[in-house]
């Protein structure tokens, strides 16, 4: 599980995927999100701009990202 420490109140979903290297670009992040391949807290998310906050868990394929303050 990858961990992202928040510098602000939130990080956007597309930025989080790029930050940990799950996608190489914002365009790639947009595609995997729009195709329903990403879940936030167990629910499929289709918005690249979804704000992730402390405690959120993102799942992409067999990988996870935990958002921490």
Phi and psi restraints in degrees (range 20) as a CNS / XPLOR table:
assign (resid 1 and name C) (resid 2 and name N)
       (resid 2 and name CA) (resid 2 and name C) 1.0 -85.8 20.0 2
assign (resid 2 and name N) (resid 2 and name CA)
       (resid 2 and name C) (resid 3 and name N) 1.0 148.7 20.0 2
assign (resid 2 and name C) (resid 3 and name N)
       (resid 3 and name CA) (resid 3 and name C) 1.0 -122.9 20.0 2
assign (resid 3 and name N) (resid 3 and name CA)
       (resid 3 and name C) (resid 4 and name N) 1.0 132.6 20.0 2
assign (resid 3 and name C) (resid 4 and name N)
       (resid 4 and name CA) (resid 4 and name C) 1.0 -112.7 20.0 2
assign (resid 4 and name N) (resid 4 and name CA)
       (resid 4 and name C) (resid 5 and name N) 1.0 123.0 20.0 2
assign (resid 4 and name C) (resid 5 and name N)
       (resid 5 and name CA) (resid 5 and name C) 1.0 -89.9 20.0 2
assign (resid 5 and name N) (resid 5 and name CA)
       (resid 5 and name C) (resid 6 and name N) 1.0 123.8 20.0 2
assign (resid 5 and name C) (resid 6 and name N)
       (resid 6 and name CA) (resid 6 and name C) 1.0 -72.7 20.0 2
assign (resid 6 and name N) (resid 6 and name CA)
       (resid 6 and name C) (resid 7 and name N) 1.0 134.4 20.0 2
assign (resid 6 and name C) (resid 7 and name N)
       (resid 7 and name CA) (resid 7 and name C) 1.0 -94.0 20.0 2
assign (resid 7 and name N) (resid 7 and name CA)
       (resid 7 and name C) (resid 8 and name N) 1.0 -28.6 20.0 2
assign (resid 7 and name C) (resid 8 and name N)
       (resid 8 and name CA) (resid 8 and name C) 1.0 -117.5 20.0 2
assign (resid 8 and name N) (resid 8 and name CA)
       (resid 8 and name C) (resid 9 and name N) 1.0 -163.4 20.0 2
assign (resid 8 and name C) (resid 9 and name N)
       (resid 9 and name CA) (resid 9 and name C) 1.0 -73.5 20.0 2
assign (resid 9 and name N) (resid 9 and name CA)
       (resid 9 and name C) (resid 10 and name N) 1.0 -25.2 20.0 2
assign (resid 9 and name C) (resid 10 and name N)
       (resid 10 and name CA) (resid 10 and name C) 1.0 -155.4 20.0 2
assign (resid 10 and name N) (resid 10 and name CA)
       (resid 10 and name C) (resid 11 and name N) 1.0 168.0 20.0 2
assign (resid 10 and name C) (resid 11 and name N)
       (resid 11 and name CA) (resid 11 and name C) 1.0 -133.5 20.0 2
assign (resid 11 and name N) (resid 11 and name CA)
       (resid 11 and name C) (resid 12 and name N) 1.0 143.3 20.0 2
assign (resid 11 and name C) (resid 12 and name N)
       (resid 12 and name CA) (resid 12 and name C) 1.0 -78.7 20.0 2
assign (resid 12 and name N) (resid 12 and name CA)
       (resid 12 and name C) (resid 13 and name N) 1.0 150.4 20.0 2
assign (resid 12 and name C) (resid 13 and name N)
       (resid 13 and name CA) (resid 13 and name C) 1.0 -55.2 20.0 2
assign (resid 13 and name N) (resid 13 and name CA)
       (resid 13 and name C) (resid 14 and name N) 1.0 -48.5 20.0 2
assign (resid 13 and name C) (resid 14 and name N)
       (resid 14 and name CA) (resid 14 and name C) 1.0 -59.5 20.0 2
assign (resid 14 and name N) (resid 14 and name CA)
       (resid 14 and name C) (resid 15 and name N) 1.0 -40.1 20.0 2
assign (resid 14 and name C) (resid 15 and name N)
       (resid 15 and name CA) (resid 15 and name C) 1.0 -65.5 20.0 2
assign (resid 15 and name N) (resid 15 and name CA)
       (resid 15 and name C) (resid 16 and name N) 1.0 -39.4 20.0 2
assign (resid 15 and name C) (resid 16 and name N)
       (resid 16 and name CA) (resid 16 and name C) 1.0 -63.7 20.0 2
assign (resid 16 and name N) (resid 16 and name CA)
       (resid 16 and name C) (resid 17 and name N) 1.0 -43.6 20.0 2
assign (resid 16 and name C) (resid 17 and name N)
       (resid 17 and name CA) (resid 17 and name C) 1.0 -61.3 20.0 2
assign (resid 17 and name N) (resid 17 and name CA)
       (resid 17 and name C) (resid 18 and name N) 1.0 -40.2 20.0 2
assign (resid 17 and name C) (resid 18 and name N)
       (resid 18 and name CA) (resid 18 and name C) 1.0 -70.8 20.0 2
assign (resid 18 and name N) (resid 18 and name CA)
       (resid 18 and name C) (resid 19 and name N) 1.0 -40.2 20.0 2
assign (resid 18 and name C) (resid 19 and name N)
       (resid 19 and name CA) (resid 19 and name C) 1.0 -58.9 20.0 2
assign (resid 19 and name N) (resid 19 and name CA)
       (resid 19 and name C) (resid 20 and name N) 1.0 -36.5 20.0 2
assign (resid 19 and name C) (resid 20 and name N)
       (resid 20 and name CA) (resid 20 and name C) 1.0 -97.0 20.0 2
assign (resid 20 and name N) (resid 20 and name CA)
       (resid 20 and name C) (resid 21 and name N) 1.0 0.7 20.0 2
assign (resid 20 and name C) (resid 21 and name N)
       (resid 21 and name CA) (resid 21 and name C) 1.0 85.1 20.0 2
assign (resid 21 and name N) (resid 21 and name CA)
       (resid 21 and name C) (resid 22 and name N) 1.0 13.5 20.0 2
assign (resid 21 and name C) (resid 22 and name N)
       (resid 22 and name CA) (resid 22 and name C) 1.0 -69.8 20.0 2
assign (resid 22 and name N) (resid 22 and name CA)
       (resid 22 and name C) (resid 23 and name N) 1.0 -29.1 20.0 2
assign (resid 22 and name C) (resid 23 and name N)
       (resid 23 and name CA) (resid 23 and name C) 1.0 -131.5 20.0 2
assign (resid 23 and name N) (resid 23 and name CA)
       (resid 23 and name C) (resid 24 and name N) 1.0 155.5 20.0 2
assign (resid 23 and name C) (resid 24 and name N)
       (resid 24 and name CA) (resid 24 and name C) 1.0 -90.4 20.0 2
assign (resid 24 and name N) (resid 24 and name CA)
       (resid 24 and name C) (resid 25 and name N) 1.0 -18.6 20.0 2
assign (resid 24 and name C) (resid 25 and name N)
       (resid 25 and name CA) (resid 25 and name C) 1.0 -152.0 20.0 2
assign (resid 25 and name N) (resid 25 and name CA)
       (resid 25 and name C) (resid 26 and name N) 1.0 166.9 20.0 2
assign (resid 25 and name C) (resid 26 and name N)
       (resid 26 and name CA) (resid 26 and name C) 1.0 -64.5 20.0 2
assign (resid 26 and name N) (resid 26 and name CA)
       (resid 26 and name C) (resid 27 and name N) 1.0 -34.1 20.0 2
assign (resid 26 and name C) (resid 27 and name N)
       (resid 27 and name CA) (resid 27 and name C) 1.0 -64.4 20.0 2
assign (resid 27 and name N) (resid 27 and name CA)
       (resid 27 and name C) (resid 28 and name N) 1.0 -45.2 20.0 2
assign (resid 27 and name C) (resid 28 and name N)
       (resid 28 and name CA) (resid 28 and name C) 1.0 -63.5 20.0 2
assign (resid 28 and name N) (resid 28 and name CA)
       (resid 28 and name C) (resid 29 and name N) 1.0 -41.0 20.0 2
assign (resid 28 and name C) (resid 29 and name N)
       (resid 29 and name CA) (resid 29 and name C) 1.0 -60.6 20.0 2
assign (resid 29 and name N) (resid 29 and name CA)
       (resid 29 and name C) (resid 30 and name N) 1.0 -44.2 20.0 2
assign (resid 29 and name C) (resid 30 and name N)
       (resid 30 and name CA) (resid 30 and name C) 1.0 -58.3 20.0 2
assign (resid 30 and name N) (resid 30 and name CA)
       (resid 30 and name C) (resid 31 and name N) 1.0 -42.6 20.0 2
assign (resid 30 and name C) (resid 31 and name N)
       (resid 31 and name CA) (resid 31 and name C) 1.0 -65.4 20.0 2
assign (resid 31 and name N) (resid 31 and name CA)
       (resid 31 and name C) (resid 32 and name N) 1.0 -48.7 20.0 2
assign (resid 31 and name C) (resid 32 and name N)
       (resid 32 and name CA) (resid 32 and name C) 1.0 -66.4 20.0 2
assign (resid 32 and name N) (resid 32 and name CA)
       (resid 32 and name C) (resid 33 and name N) 1.0 -33.5 20.0 2
assign (resid 32 and name C) (resid 33 and name N)
       (resid 33 and name CA) (resid 33 and name C) 1.0 -70.0 20.0 2
assign (resid 33 and name N) (resid 33 and name CA)
       (resid 33 and name C) (resid 34 and name N) 1.0 -48.3 20.0 2
assign (resid 33 and name C) (resid 34 and name N)
       (resid 34 and name CA) (resid 34 and name C) 1.0 -62.1 20.0 2
assign (resid 34 and name N) (resid 34 and name CA)
       (resid 34 and name C) (resid 35 and name N) 1.0 -28.4 20.0 2
assign (resid 34 and name C) (resid 35 and name N)
       (resid 35 and name CA) (resid 35 and name C) 1.0 -83.2 20.0 2
assign (resid 35 and name N) (resid 35 and name CA)
       (resid 35 and name C) (resid 36 and name N) 1.0 4.2 20.0 2
assign (resid 35 and name C) (resid 36 and name N)
       (resid 36 and name CA) (resid 36 and name C) 1.0 75.3 20.0 2
assign (resid 36 and name N) (resid 36 and name CA)
       (resid 36 and name C) (resid 37 and name N) 1.0 26.4 20.0 2
assign (resid 36 and name C) (resid 37 and name N)
       (resid 37 and name CA) (resid 37 and name C) 1.0 -93.7 20.0 2
assign (resid 37 and name N) (resid 37 and name CA)
       (resid 37 and name C) (resid 38 and name N) 1.0 -0.7 20.0 2
assign (resid 37 and name C) (resid 38 and name N)
       (resid 38 and name CA) (resid 38 and name C) 1.0 -120.5 20.0 2
assign (resid 38 and name N) (resid 38 and name CA)
       (resid 38 and name C) (resid 39 and name N) 1.0 135.2 20.0 2
assign (resid 38 and name C) (resid 39 and name N)
       (resid 39 and name CA) (resid 39 and name C) 1.0 -118.9 20.0 2
assign (resid 39 and name N) (resid 39 and name CA)
       (resid 39 and name C) (resid 40 and name N) 1.0 144.0 20.0 2
assign (resid 39 and name C) (resid 40 and name N)
       (resid 40 and name CA) (resid 40 and name C) 1.0 -119.4 20.0 2
assign (resid 40 and name N) (resid 40 and name CA)
       (resid 40 and name C) (resid 41 and name N) 1.0 118.9 20.0 2
assign (resid 40 and name C) (resid 41 and name N)
       (resid 41 and name CA) (resid 41 and name C) 1.0 53.4 20.0 2
assign (resid 41 and name N) (resid 41 and name CA)
       (resid 41 and name C) (resid 42 and name N) 1.0 39.3 20.0 2
assign (resid 41 and name C) (resid 42 and name N)
       (resid 42 and name CA) (resid 42 and name C) 1.0 84.3 20.0 2
assign (resid 42 and name N) (resid 42 and name CA)
       (resid 42 and name C) (resid 43 and name N) 1.0 -1.0 20.0 2
assign (resid 42 and name C) (resid 43 and name N)
       (resid 43 and name CA) (resid 43 and name C) 1.0 -115.1 20.0 2
assign (resid 43 and name N) (resid 43 and name CA)
       (resid 43 and name C) (resid 44 and name N) 1.0 129.9 20.0 2
assign (resid 43 and name C) (resid 44 and name N)
       (resid 44 and name CA) (resid 44 and name C) 1.0 -58.5 20.0 2
assign (resid 44 and name N) (resid 44 and name CA)
       (resid 44 and name C) (resid 45 and name N) 1.0 130.6 20.0 2
assign (resid 44 and name C) (resid 45 and name N)
       (resid 45 and name CA) (resid 45 and name C) 1.0 -116.3 20.0 2
assign (resid 45 and name N) (resid 45 and name CA)
       (resid 45 and name C) (resid 46 and name N) 1.0 134.6 20.0 2
assign (resid 45 and name C) (resid 46 and name N)
       (resid 46 and name CA) (resid 46 and name C) 1.0 -114.1 20.0 2
assign (resid 46 and name N) (resid 46 and name CA)
       (resid 46 and name C) (resid 47 and name N) 1.0 2.7 20.0 2
assign (resid 46 and name C) (resid 47 and name N)
       (resid 47 and name CA) (resid 47 and name C) 1.0 -106.8 20.0 2
assign (resid 47 and name N) (resid 47 and name CA)
       (resid 47 and name C) (resid 48 and name N) 1.0 116.1 20.0 2
assign (resid 47 and name C) (resid 48 and name N)
       (resid 48 and name CA) (resid 48 and name C) 1.0 -62.4 20.0 2
assign (resid 48 and name N) (resid 48 and name CA)
       (resid 48 and name C) (resid 49 and name N) 1.0 -30.7 20.0 2
assign (resid 48 and name C) (resid 49 and name N)
       (resid 49 and name CA) (resid 49 and name C) 1.0 -88.1 20.0 2
assign (resid 49 and name N) (resid 49 and name CA)
       (resid 49 and name C) (resid 50 and name N) 1.0 9.2 20.0 2
assign (resid 49 and name C) (resid 50 and name N)
       (resid 50 and name CA) (resid 50 and name C) 1.0 -54.1 20.0 2
assign (resid 50 and name N) (resid 50 and name CA)
       (resid 50 and name C) (resid 51 and name N) 1.0 127.8 20.0 2
assign (resid 50 and name C) (resid 51 and name N)
       (resid 51 and name CA) (resid 51 and name C) 1.0 -82.2 20.0 2
assign (resid 51 and name N) (resid 51 and name CA)
       (resid 51 and name C) (resid 52 and name N) 1.0 122.0 20.0 2
assign (resid 51 and name C) (resid 52 and name N)
       (resid 52 and name CA) (resid 52 and name C) 1.0 -98.8 20.0 2
assign (resid 52 and name N) (resid 52 and name CA)
       (resid 52 and name C) (resid 53 and name N) 1.0 134.6 20.0 2
assign (resid 52 and name C) (resid 53 and name N)
       (resid 53 and name CA) (resid 53 and name C) 1.0 -124.3 20.0 2
assign (resid 53 and name N) (resid 53 and name CA)
       (resid 53 and name C) (resid 54 and name N) 1.0 175.6 20.0 2
assign (resid 53 and name C) (resid 54 and name N)
       (resid 54 and name CA) (resid 54 and name C) 1.0 -49.6 20.0 2
assign (resid 54 and name N) (resid 54 and name CA)
       (resid 54 and name C) (resid 55 and name N) 1.0 127.8 20.0 2
assign (resid 54 and name C) (resid 55 and name N)
       (resid 55 and name CA) (resid 55 and name C) 1.0 97.5 20.0 2
assign (resid 55 and name N) (resid 55 and name CA)
       (resid 55 and name C) (resid 56 and name N) 1.0 -15.3 20.0 2
assign (resid 55 and name C) (resid 56 and name N)
       (resid 56 and name CA) (resid 56 and name C) 1.0 -69.1 20.0 2
assign (resid 56 and name N) (resid 56 and name CA)
       (resid 56 and name C) (resid 57 and name N) 1.0 146.5 20.0 2
assign (resid 56 and name C) (resid 57 and name N)
       (resid 57 and name CA) (resid 57 and name C) 1.0 -125.6 20.0 2
assign (resid 57 and name N) (resid 57 and name CA)
       (resid 57 and name C) (resid 58 and name N) 1.0 125.2 20.0 2
assign (resid 57 and name C) (resid 58 and name N)
       (resid 58 and name CA) (resid 58 and name C) 1.0 -104.5 20.0 2
assign (resid 58 and name N) (resid 58 and name CA)
       (resid 58 and name C) (resid 59 and name N) 1.0 134.2 20.0 2
assign (resid 58 and name C) (resid 59 and name N)
       (resid 59 and name CA) (resid 59 and name C) 1.0 -119.2 20.0 2
assign (resid 59 and name N) (resid 59 and name CA)
       (resid 59 and name C) (resid 60 and name N) 1.0 129.7 20.0 2
assign (resid 59 and name C) (resid 60 and name N)
       (resid 60 and name CA) (resid 60 and name C) 1.0 -139.1 20.0 2
assign (resid 60 and name N) (resid 60 and name CA)
       (resid 60 and name C) (resid 61 and name N) 1.0 117.1 20.0 2
assign (resid 60 and name C) (resid 61 and name N)
       (resid 61 and name CA) (resid 61 and name C) 1.0 56.4 20.0 2
assign (resid 61 and name N) (resid 61 and name CA)
       (resid 61 and name C) (resid 62 and name N) 1.0 -125.0 20.0 2
assign (resid 61 and name C) (resid 62 and name N)
       (resid 62 and name CA) (resid 62 and name C) 1.0 -100.3 20.0 2
assign (resid 62 and name N) (resid 62 and name CA)
       (resid 62 and name C) (resid 63 and name N) 1.0 16.8 20.0 2
assign (resid 62 and name C) (resid 63 and name N)
       (resid 63 and name CA) (resid 63 and name C) 1.0 -113.5 20.0 2
assign (resid 63 and name N) (resid 63 and name CA)
       (resid 63 and name C) (resid 64 and name N) 1.0 152.9 20.0 2
assign (resid 63 and name C) (resid 64 and name N)
       (resid 64 and name CA) (resid 64 and name C) 1.0 -132.1 20.0 2
assign (resid 64 and name N) (resid 64 and name CA)
       (resid 64 and name C) (resid 65 and name N) 1.0 151.6 20.0 2
assign (resid 64 and name C) (resid 65 and name N)
       (resid 65 and name CA) (resid 65 and name C) 1.0 -124.7 20.0 2
assign (resid 65 and name N) (resid 65 and name CA)
       (resid 65 and name C) (resid 66 and name N) 1.0 130.4 20.0 2
assign (resid 65 and name C) (resid 66 and name N)
       (resid 66 and name CA) (resid 66 and name C) 1.0 -108.7 20.0 2
assign (resid 66 and name N) (resid 66 and name CA)
       (resid 66 and name C) (resid 67 and name N) 1.0 134.0 20.0 2
assign (resid 66 and name C) (resid 67 and name N)
       (resid 67 and name CA) (resid 67 and name C) 1.0 -97.6 20.0 2
assign (resid 67 and name N) (resid 67 and name CA)
       (resid 67 and name C) (resid 68 and name N) 1.0 126.8 20.0 2
assign (resid 67 and name C) (resid 68 and name N)
       (resid 68 and name CA) (resid 68 and name C) 1.0 -128.9 20.0 2
assign (resid 68 and name N) (resid 68 and name CA)
       (resid 68 and name C) (resid 69 and name N) 1.0 149.6 20.0 2
